[in-house]
Amino acid sequence: KQQFLSLLILGLIYPLNIVHELGHAFICSIYGQKYELILSIFERSNVICAGNEINRTVYGIAGGAAIMIFMIGILLIPQIRKNIGARISIISIIFVSFINAILEGFLFDFYNQNLIISEIFLLVILLSIFSIQWIISIRK
């Protein structure tokens, strides 16, 4: 039961791309830029800022940071925090979102020009953190 819930929550990483893109849109709006928000649950979502008057590092960090904030908020709910399966998945998503924020924020051009490589790298990190946490939990 715990493992099933854990996998179910981990599967939310794909619909969470909407929260990720809303983070980018938020930065565009803070900088007073018009933007186009293209949302898709299972395909590539995207935000296109109309101008170049934004800080690309802040813009890049905002996507991962938005997911981190959202998932930390969910983790603060006592019933969810007490459930080991939910906690493992949420912590995995928070961790990979942190790595995503660093990668997209500080290596913006590399991230966007090598999107497949970036996404595979992040998926490997996500699954590794998830697996390591479960191995530690089972051994206790």
Contacts in CASP RR format, 6 or more apart in sequence:
PFRMAT RR
TARGET T0000
AUTHOR 0000-0000-0000
METHOD contacts of the structure
MODEL  1
KQQFLSLLILGLIYPLNIVHELGHAFICSIYGQKYELILSIFERSNVICA
GNEINRTVYGIAGGAAIMIFMIGILLIPQIRKNIGARISIISIIFVSFIN
AILEGFLFDFYNQNLIISEIFLLVILLSIFSIQWIISIRK
2 83 0 8 1.000
2 84 0 8 1.000
2 85 0 8 1.000
3 85 0 8 1.000
3 134 0 8 1.000
5 83 0 8 1.000
5 85 0 8 1.000
5 86 0 8 1.000
5 89 0 8 1.000
6 84 0 8 1.000
6 85 0 8 1.000
6 86 0 8 1.000
6 88 0 8 1.000
6 89 0 8 1.000
6 130 0 8 1.000
6 134 0 8 1.000
7 89 0 8 1.000
8 89 0 8 1.000
9 85 0 8 1.000
9 86 0 8 1.000
9 89 0 8 1.000
9 90 0 8 1.000
9 93 0 8 1.000
10 89 0 8 1.000
10 92 0 8 1.000
10 93 0 8 1.000
10 126 0 8 1.000
10 130 0 8 1.000
11 89 0 8 1.000
12 89 0 8 1.000
12 93 0 8 1.000
13 93 0 8 1.000
13 96 0 8 1.000
13 126 0 8 1.000
14 41 0 8 1.000
14 42 0 8 1.000
15 41 0 8 1.000
16 67 0 8 1.000
16 70 0 8 1.000
16 71 0 8 1.000
16 93 0 8 1.000
17 40 0 8 1.000
17 41 0 8 1.000
17 45 0 8 1.000
18 39 0 8 1.000
18 41 0 8 1.000
18 45 0 8 1.000
19 63 0 8 1.000
19 66 0 8 1.000
19 67 0 8 1.000
19 70 0 8 1.000
20 45 0 8 1.000
20 63 0 8 1.000
20 64 0 8 1.000
20 66 0 8 1.000
20 67 0 8 1.000
20 97 0 8 1.000
20 100 0 8 1.000
21 37 0 8 1.000
21 38 0 8 1.000
21 39 0 8 1.000
21 45 0 8 1.000
21 46 0 8 1.000
21 47 0 8 1.000
21 63 0 8 1.000
22 37 0 8 1.000
22 63 0 8 1.000
22 66 0 8 1.000
23 47 0 8 1.000
23 62 0 8 1.000
23 63 0 8 1.000
23 64 0 8 1.000
23 65 0 8 1.000
23 66 0 8 1.000
24 35 0 8 1.000
24 47 0 8 1.000
24 49 0 8 1.000
24 59 0 8 1.000
24 60 0 8 1.000
24 62 0 8 1.000
24 63 0 8 1.000
25 35 0 8 1.000
25 37 0 8 1.000
25 47 0 8 1.000
26 62 0 8 1.000
26 66 0 8 1.000
27 54 0 8 1.000
27 55 0 8 1.000
27 58 0 8 1.000
27 59 0 8 1.000
27 60 0 8 1.000
27 62 0 8 1.000
28 34 0 8 1.000
28 35 0 8 1.000
28 47 0 8 1.000
28 49 0 8 1.000
28 50 0 8 1.000
28 54 0 8 1.000
28 59 0 8 1.000
29 35 0 8 1.000
31 49 0 8 1.000
31 53 0 8 1.000
31 54 0 8 1.000
31 55 0 8 1.000
32 53 0 8 1.000
33 49 0 8 1.000
33 50 0 8 1.000
33 51 0 8 1.000
33 53 0 8 1.000
33 54 0 8 1.000
34 49 0 8 1.000
34 50 0 8 1.000
34 51 0 8 1.000
35 47 0 8 1.000
35 48 0 8 1.000
35 49 0 8 1.000
35 50 0 8 1.000
36 47 0 8 1.000
36 48 0 8 1.000
36 50 0 8 1.000
37 45 0 8 1.000
37 46 0 8 1.000
37 47 0 8 1.000
38 45 0 8 1.000
38 46 0 8 1.000
38 47 0 8 1.000
38 48 0 8 1.000
39 45 0 8 1.000
49 59 0 8 1.000
56 105 0 8 1.000
56 108 0 8 1.000
57 105 0 8 1.000
57 106 0 8 1.000
57 108 0 8 1.000
58 105 0 8 1.000
59 105 0 8 1.000
59 108 0 8 1.000
60 101 0 8 1.000
60 104 0 8 1.000
60 105 0 8 1.000
60 108 0 8 1.000
61 101 0 8 1.000
61 102 0 8 1.000
61 104 0 8 1.000
61 105 0 8 1.000
62 101 0 8 1.000
63 97 0 8 1.000
63 100 0 8 1.000
63 101 0 8 1.000
63 104 0 8 1.000
64 97 0 8 1.000
64 98 0 8 1.000
64 100 0 8 1.000
64 101 0 8 1.000
64 104 0 8 1.000
65 97 0 8 1.000
65 101 0 8 1.000
67 93 0 8 1.000
67 94 0 8 1.000
67 97 0 8 1.000
67 100 0 8 1.000
68 94 0 8 1.000
68 97 0 8 1.000
68 98 0 8 1.000
68 101 0 8 1.000
71 90 0 8 1.000
71 93 0 8 1.000
71 94 0 8 1.000
71 97 0 8 1.000
72 94 0 8 1.000
74 80 0 8 1.000
74 90 0 8 1.000
75 81 0 8 1.000
75 87 0 8 1.000
75 90 0 8 1.000
75 91 0 8 1.000
75 94 0 8 1.000
80 86 0 8 1.000
80 87 0 8 1.000
80 90 0 8 1.000
81 87 0 8 1.000
84 137 0 8 1.000
88 130 0 8 1.000
88 133 0 8 1.000
88 134 0 8 1.000
88 137 0 8 1.000
89 130 0 8 1.000
91 129 0 8 1.000
91 133 0 8 1.000
92 126 0 8 1.000
92 129 0 8 1.000
92 130 0 8 1.000
92 133 0 8 1.000
93 126 0 8 1.000
95 125 0 8 1.000
95 126 0 8 1.000
95 129 0 8 1.000
96 122 0 8 1.000
96 125 0 8 1.000
96 126 0 8 1.000
96 129 0 8 1.000
99 122 0 8 1.000
99 125 0 8 1.000
100 122 0 8 1.000
103 110 0 8 1.000
103 111 0 8 1.000
103 118 0 8 1.000
103 121 0 8 1.000
103 122 0 8 1.000
104 111 0 8 1.000
104 112 0 8 1.000
104 118 0 8 1.000
105 111 0 8 1.000
110 118 0 8 1.000
111 118 0 8 1.000
END
